[in-house]
Amino acid sequence: MSFLTRRHGSAQVPAPGNALAAAPAGLRIYTVLIADDASSTRQGLVELLEDTSDMVCVAAVGDANAAIAEAARFQPDVAVLDVLMPGGGGLRAALGIREVSPRTRMLAYSAASDRSSVVQMLRSGTRGYLLKGAPAQDLLDGLRRCAEGATALSEGLSDHLIAEMGELGRAERACNDAARARYERLSQLLQPGGSSATYQPVVHLRTGCVAGYEALTDFTQEPAFTTEDIFREAHQVGLGVELELHTARLAVAGFQAELERSPTTYLAVNASPGLLYRPALLEALSELPPDRVIVEITEQRQFDSYDQLRETVCLVHERGLRVAVDDMGSGFAGLQRLVDVRPEIVKLDRALTSEIDTDPPRRALVTAMRQFADDMGITVVAEGIEREEQLVVLRDIGIDCGQGYLLGRPAPLFD
């Protein structure tokens, strides 16, 4: 094959854009994600797909967490999942992929043929279960059947699973009906009047002046749910990225008047990994001067590696935009993240700031983070400031900026 390749684990994966461009006109091309901890199996599957005209491998990874991350990135048609790979196995991968890429159909691929493994994978949402060692043509046929929404089972597994599949079919129909209703309800949020932009000020702690605004969203049609819940549900039904993009556009449109009112305040727009890979986001943000825009990267745990996050930050920087990383000090976001990606702004997790006035260890940790950020030329923003006592301590420590109900609640920007 003449495709350009990129290294992913130990498998050479054809660049999907090249493969898709080389496909004959009118031919339906299925994109495939491979997840198996055996490098020889990954490489063999990649080479097998290279010899097909209607399938292209977009990524080949060796564990469940990487499979979920790449599914979020590429939204493949089919994911081939090893049942016993690291990171929680095929079950963990299947459940995670259902959340980040609902349209992806999954196929279990394993040497394990016991009833428990097969039933567990089918119940997790996979469309079929193929045994390793089967002829290559059987695997290709199974992939095509899976991509088209049919079931694919290796010979010998069908008989004792007929009853199980019947139950799955009934459950799937019920789930599809519920999912369709959720999809239609959440689709209304993309219509005029379904949501509106609000802006929470980010304030210089020393001067009290507004440094910028974080764009947030008010969903007027869903008053019983939090914004976080709505976005989470939207991602579950496949509308998450579209809803994020829609709210980003609303935020940009509502900020236009602020450009003339203030020559320095910025707009920070939240973006998950799935949205960051959409050119439409950067196109929407290009309606504002680049020095007035900050892309705030959220849900960092969805990134497979520091390298992937760093590549994304470079993409944003190439457009002249600044980057903020949220939730510093919690989970996956830490000091190592700052060394790797070099954002202009980091936001202290509210878990650190909430009791900083009464908890000496938190105060010491934030002091160390502030010194570290100062040495790297990074601005620190403390989130969740709701009491005067917090503000006093954060100001004494030397934190640059803050955000919270004490400093300003989310509200529309008026002309």
C-alpha positions as MATLAB code, in Angstrom:
seq = 'MSFLTRRHGSAQVPAPGNALAAAPAGLRIYTVLIADDASSTRQGLVELLEDTSDMVCVAAVGDANAAIAEAARFQPDVAVLDVLMPGGGGLRAALGIREVSPRTRMLAYSAASDRSSVVQMLRSGTRGYLLKGAPAQDLLDGLRRCAEGATALSEGLSDHLIAEMGELGRAERACNDAARARYERLSQLLQPGGSSATYQPVVHLRTGCVAGYEALTDFTQEPAFTTEDIFREAHQVGLGVELELHTARLAVAGFQAELERSPTTYLAVNASPGLLYRPALLEALSELPPDRVIVEITEQRQFDSYDQLRETVCLVHERGLRVAVDDMGSGFAGLQRLVDVRPEIVKLDRALTSEIDTDPPRRALVTAMRQFADDMGITVVAEGIEREEQLVVLRDIGIDCGQGYLLGRPAPLFD';
ca = [
       0.000    0.000    0.000;
       1.162    3.553   -0.616;
      -0.652    5.074    2.351;
       1.336    7.315    4.671;
       1.521    5.734    8.110;
       1.818    6.857   11.704;
       3.091    4.920   14.682;
       0.461    3.948   17.265;
       1.702    1.472   19.870;
       3.600   -1.092   17.824;
       1.238   -1.179   14.868;
       1.719    0.879   11.736;
      -1.667    2.503   11.132;
      -2.468    3.957    7.693;
      -3.352    7.632    7.865;
      -7.176    7.458    7.571;
      -7.493   10.622    5.517;
      -5.256    9.175    2.804;
      -7.123    5.879    2.728;
     -10.510    7.542    2.509;
      -9.337    9.894   -0.222;
      -8.014    6.949   -2.253;
     -11.327    5.051   -2.104;
     -13.328    4.653   -5.323;
     -16.166    7.133   -5.701;
     -19.432    5.870   -4.270;
     -17.848    3.087   -2.196;
     -18.962    3.024    1.455;
     -15.837    3.030    3.622;
     -16.070    1.767    7.205;
     -13.640    3.188    9.750;
     -12.304    0.667   12.269;
     -10.666    0.986   15.683;
      -8.553   -1.971   16.859;
      -7.923   -2.582   20.574;
      -5.804   -5.588   21.553;
      -2.858   -5.849   23.934;
      -0.953   -8.261   21.653;
       1.142   -6.190   19.252;
       1.273   -9.054   16.739;
      -2.522   -9.226   16.676;
      -2.825   -5.449   16.226;
      -0.325   -5.460   13.391;
      -1.992   -8.430   11.732;
      -5.395   -6.775   11.865;
      -4.018   -3.511   10.508;
      -2.418   -5.335    7.587;
      -5.610   -7.305    6.976;
      -7.629   -4.095    6.712;
      -5.032   -2.558    4.377;
      -5.910   -5.241    1.843;
      -9.608   -4.346    1.840;
     -11.220   -1.674   -0.293;
     -14.099   -0.832    2.049;
     -12.445   -0.625    5.490;
      -9.727    1.566    6.956;
      -8.082    1.402   10.383;
      -8.069    4.775   12.170;
      -6.211    3.635   15.310;
      -4.696    0.502   16.876;
      -4.200    0.553   20.647;
      -3.359   -1.877   23.427;
      -5.661   -1.161   26.347;
      -9.225   -0.193   27.223;
      -8.507    3.408   28.240;
      -6.715    4.131   24.972;
      -9.596    2.533   23.062;
     -12.085    4.865   24.712;
      -9.912    7.915   24.034;
      -9.446    7.061   20.352;
     -13.135    6.294   19.942;
     -13.907    9.765   21.276;
     -11.405   11.227   18.836;
     -12.281    9.338   15.644;
     -15.921    8.244   16.181;
     -15.255    5.039   14.199;
     -17.931    2.908   12.579;
     -16.643   -0.267   14.258;
     -14.418   -1.057   17.257;
     -12.750   -4.486   17.507;
     -12.225   -5.196   21.211;
     -10.019   -7.819   22.844;
     -11.904   -9.170   25.858;
      -8.905   -9.567   28.207;
      -6.767   -6.495   27.438;
      -5.402   -4.204   30.217;
      -7.317   -1.238   31.600;
     -10.488   -3.145   32.449;
     -10.717   -5.366   29.387;
     -13.228   -5.361   26.583;
     -16.102   -4.779   28.984;
     -14.627   -1.490   30.245;
     -13.819   -0.433   26.672;
     -17.316   -1.260   25.425;
     -19.052    0.648   28.194;
     -16.754    3.655   27.753;
     -17.114    3.733   23.975;
     -20.900    3.686   24.308;
     -20.619    6.972   26.205;
     -18.074    8.814   24.053;
     -19.112    7.481   20.629;
     -22.692    6.149   20.658;
     -22.721    5.552   16.904;
     -19.775    3.127   17.048;
     -20.715   -0.543   16.756;
     -18.489   -2.926   18.668;
     -17.243   -6.438   17.979;
     -15.622   -8.616   20.665;
     -12.549  -10.531   19.447;
     -11.069  -13.057   21.845;
      -9.693  -16.545   22.403;
     -12.069  -16.921   25.380;
     -15.196  -18.869   24.423;
     -16.787  -19.435   27.824;
     -20.433  -18.472   28.162;
     -19.744  -15.876   30.860;
     -17.308  -13.873   28.706;
     -19.517  -13.998   25.639;
     -22.721  -13.044   27.439;
     -21.011  -10.258   29.383;
     -19.661   -8.658   26.210;
     -22.994   -8.933   24.404;
     -24.766   -7.345   27.340;
     -22.269   -4.482   27.308;
     -23.433   -3.485   23.840;
     -21.197   -5.377   21.401;
     -22.872   -6.509   18.178;
     -21.052   -9.815   18.052;
     -18.310  -12.099   19.328;
     -15.655  -13.674   17.115;
     -13.032  -16.145   18.256;
      -9.363  -15.576   17.501;
      -7.974  -18.094   15.070;
     -10.982  -17.937   12.777;
     -10.298  -17.465    9.037;
      -9.506  -13.906    8.004;
     -12.525  -13.810    5.720;
     -14.801  -14.661    8.647;
     -13.411  -11.694   10.568;
     -13.867   -9.328    7.617;
     -17.408  -10.571    7.056;
     -18.103  -10.113   10.777;
     -16.780   -6.562   10.678;
     -19.016   -5.706    7.748;
     -22.051   -7.275    9.403;
     -21.305   -5.384   12.603;
     -20.867   -2.084   10.723;
     -24.252   -2.603    9.104;
     -25.949   -3.270   12.440;
     -26.213   -7.063   12.168;
     -24.976   -9.680   14.648;
     -21.747  -11.614   14.107;
     -21.023  -14.770   16.107;
     -18.365  -17.422   15.613;
     -19.550  -20.928   14.812;
     -20.379  -22.843   17.967;
     -21.458  -19.809   19.972;
     -24.892  -19.335   18.437;
     -26.920  -22.187   19.877;
     -26.538  -21.498   23.559;
     -26.927  -17.741   23.017;
     -30.211  -17.688   21.104;
     -32.247  -17.066   24.237;
     -29.735  -14.502   25.448;
     -29.852  -12.611   22.158;
     -33.636  -12.626   22.252;
     -33.532  -10.929   25.616;
     -30.947   -8.498   24.327;
     -33.115   -7.703   21.332;
     -36.097   -6.846   23.481;
     -33.951   -4.768   25.822;
     -32.314   -3.023   22.876;
     -35.668   -2.047   21.388;
     -36.760   -0.593   24.721;
     -33.467    1.279   25.066;
     -33.719    2.572   21.507;
     -37.187    3.961   22.157;
     -35.962    5.722   25.301;
     -32.831    6.982   23.545;
     -34.900    8.329   20.666;
     -37.087   10.277   23.068;
     -34.016   11.692   24.826;
     -32.469   12.612   21.491;
     -35.565   14.462   20.340;
     -35.870   16.291   23.667;
     -32.227   17.392   23.654;
     -32.409   18.353   19.977;
     -34.768   21.137   20.997;
     -31.870   22.810   22.816;
     -30.244   23.419   19.428;
     -33.255   25.400   18.258;
     -33.658   29.186   18.725;
     -34.584   29.934   22.315;
     -33.518   26.519   23.579;
     -30.417   27.909   25.276;
     -28.688   31.206   25.894;
     -25.182   32.333   26.748;
     -24.249   33.632   30.186;
     -20.883   34.994   31.276;
     -19.160   34.654   34.648;
     -16.469   37.261   35.342;
     -12.863   36.347   36.062;
     -11.490   39.066   38.339;
      -7.998   40.341   39.123;
      -7.752   39.666   42.865;
      -5.491   42.644   43.567;
      -7.419   45.311   41.711;
     -10.938   43.894   41.485;
     -11.015   44.646   37.755;
     -12.547   42.146   35.362;
      -9.899   40.230   33.381;
     -12.357   38.286   31.271;
     -15.461   36.113   31.209;
     -16.030   32.392   31.107;
     -18.838   31.495   28.719;
     -21.518   29.338   30.333;
     -24.972   28.243   29.188;
     -28.492   28.655   30.496;
     -30.828   25.911   29.256;
     -34.213   27.499   29.687;
     -36.097   24.398   28.510;
     -34.445   22.078   31.048;
     -34.846   23.864   34.398;
     -34.826   20.622   36.418;
     -31.311   19.621   35.316;
     -27.862   21.120   35.861;
     -25.829   22.247   32.886;
     -23.326   19.457   33.547;
     -26.111   16.868   33.509;
     -27.485   18.182   30.228;
     -24.125   18.073   28.460;
     -23.451   14.591   29.855;
     -26.793   13.317   28.577;
     -26.241   15.009   25.226;
     -22.953   13.164   24.802;
     -24.678    9.896   25.669;
     -27.164   10.265   22.815;
     -24.617   11.579   20.298;
     -25.459   15.280   20.498;
     -22.729   16.390   22.888;
     -20.278   17.918   20.413;
     -23.070   19.585   18.425;
     -24.481   21.126   21.602;
     -21.047   22.338   22.705;
     -20.446   23.925   19.306;
     -23.895   25.544   19.344;
     -23.318   27.099   22.767;
     -19.838   28.272   21.738;
     -21.336   30.113   18.779;
     -23.933   31.716   21.050;
     -21.175   32.838   23.400;
     -19.145   34.402   20.595;
     -22.175   36.251   19.235;
     -23.065   37.602   22.665;
     -19.517   38.805   23.301;
     -19.282   41.048   20.251;
     -20.523   44.129   22.115;
     -17.873   43.605   24.814;
     -15.136   44.089   22.224;
     -16.011   47.769   21.954;
     -16.939   48.229   25.600;
     -13.598   46.951   26.890;
     -10.283   46.762   25.007;
      -8.769   43.983   27.134;
     -11.340   41.554   28.563;
     -11.202   38.043   27.119;
     -13.753   35.319   26.457;
     -12.972   31.795   27.734;
     -14.867   29.056   25.879;
     -15.000   25.520   27.254;
     -14.156   22.716   24.856;
     -14.053   18.956   25.365;
     -11.633   16.775   23.346;
     -14.372   15.868   20.869;
     -15.057   19.536   20.117;
     -11.393   20.466   19.849;
     -11.014   18.165   16.858;
     -13.815   19.938   15.008;
     -12.529   22.728   12.699;
     -15.891   24.432   13.152;
     -14.932   25.452   16.701;
     -11.845   27.382   15.643;
     -13.826   28.874   12.765;
     -16.452   30.128   15.228;
     -13.800   31.564   17.546;
     -12.078   33.306   14.627;
     -14.930   35.840   14.629;
     -13.194   37.405   17.648;
      -9.660   38.839   17.751;
      -7.344   35.962   18.745;
      -5.871   37.870   21.681;
      -9.372   38.126   23.165;
     -10.062   34.366   23.132;
      -9.069   31.587   25.522;
      -9.864   27.944   24.846;
     -10.505   26.236   28.167;
      -9.834   22.516   27.840;
     -12.251   20.396   29.849;
     -12.636   16.638   30.458;
      -8.893   16.114   30.185;
      -9.194   12.495   31.330;
     -10.543   11.656   27.878;
      -7.109   12.286   26.385;
      -5.114    9.113   25.855;
      -1.761   10.687   26.667;
       0.137   13.883   27.326;
       1.241   13.790   23.677;
      -2.339   13.919   22.439;
      -3.174   16.850   24.699;
       0.027   18.642   23.708;
      -0.811   18.230   20.008;
      -4.228   19.737   20.627;
      -2.764   22.703   22.495;
      -0.342   23.301   19.608;
      -3.294   23.353   17.194;
      -4.990   26.049   19.267;
      -1.769   28.050   19.624;
      -1.259   27.975   15.851;
      -4.455   30.022   15.542;
      -3.034   32.630   17.923;
      -5.401   31.681   20.733;
      -4.497   31.145   24.366;
      -5.164   27.972   26.353;
      -6.476   27.389   29.848;
      -6.395   24.039   31.637;
      -9.060   23.530   34.280;
      -9.190   21.554   37.544;
      -5.512   21.873   38.358;
      -4.710   19.797   41.405;
      -7.389   17.152   40.867;
      -7.055   13.756   39.254;
      -5.326   13.724   35.853;
      -4.544   17.435   35.888;
      -1.384   18.197   37.860;
       2.005   19.833   37.727;
       3.291   17.382   35.123;
       0.494   18.568   32.841;
       1.833   22.117   33.006;
       5.338   20.998   32.063;
       4.014   19.105   29.059;
       1.454   21.457   27.538;
       2.483   24.949   28.697;
      -0.938   26.629   28.837;
      -1.207   30.365   29.448;
      -3.732   29.882   32.270;
      -4.413   27.176   34.851;
      -7.520   27.054   36.997;
      -7.313   25.805   40.557;
      -9.875   23.152   41.344;
     -12.572   24.365   43.733;
     -11.732   21.427   46.010;
      -8.511   23.264   46.827;
      -9.991   26.717   47.252;
     -13.165   25.817   49.153;
     -11.435   25.411   52.538;
      -8.165   27.181   51.910;
      -8.794   29.624   54.762;
      -9.147   26.840   57.363;
      -6.898   24.057   56.013;
      -3.107   24.700   56.221;
      -2.170   21.761   53.919;
      -4.375   23.137   51.140;
      -2.872   26.571   51.650;
       0.658   25.166   51.421;
      -0.179   23.222   48.256;
      -1.713   26.229   46.531;
       1.289   28.351   47.537;
       3.619   25.810   45.905;
       1.469   25.694   42.771;
       1.454   29.462   42.545;
       5.264   29.575   42.770;
       5.580   26.856   40.158;
       3.211   28.669   37.794;
       5.004   31.974   38.332;
       8.313   30.375   37.349;
       6.701   29.160   34.111;
       4.929   32.437   33.348;
       1.451   30.941   33.783;
      -1.524   32.873   35.160;
      -3.414   31.137   37.980;
      -7.191   31.488   38.335;
      -8.841   30.206   41.523;
     -12.363   28.844   41.028;
     -15.175   28.584   43.546;
     -14.547   31.759   45.578;
     -17.719   32.207   47.606;
     -16.534   33.682   50.923;
     -14.526   36.744   51.873;
     -12.161   34.605   53.944;
     -11.170   32.597   50.884;
     -10.534   35.771   48.922;
      -8.243   37.203   51.601;
      -6.081   34.069   51.771;
      -5.837   33.672   48.000;
      -4.883   37.332   47.634;
      -2.206   36.956   50.327;
      -0.779   33.886   48.602;
      -0.483   35.896   45.397;
      -3.026   34.154   43.172;
      -3.549   36.267   40.072;
      -7.267   35.967   39.376;
     -10.405   34.446   40.805;
     -13.874   33.340   39.861;
     -16.912   32.513   41.979;
     -20.219   33.757   43.303;
     -18.503   36.228   45.648;
     -16.944   37.965   42.636;
     -19.822   37.640   40.199;
     -22.523   35.205   39.170;
     -23.109   34.071   35.579;
     -25.310   36.559   33.747;
     -25.956   37.856   30.210;
     -23.798   40.646   28.819;
     -25.943   43.618   27.940;
     -25.250   46.199   25.242;
];
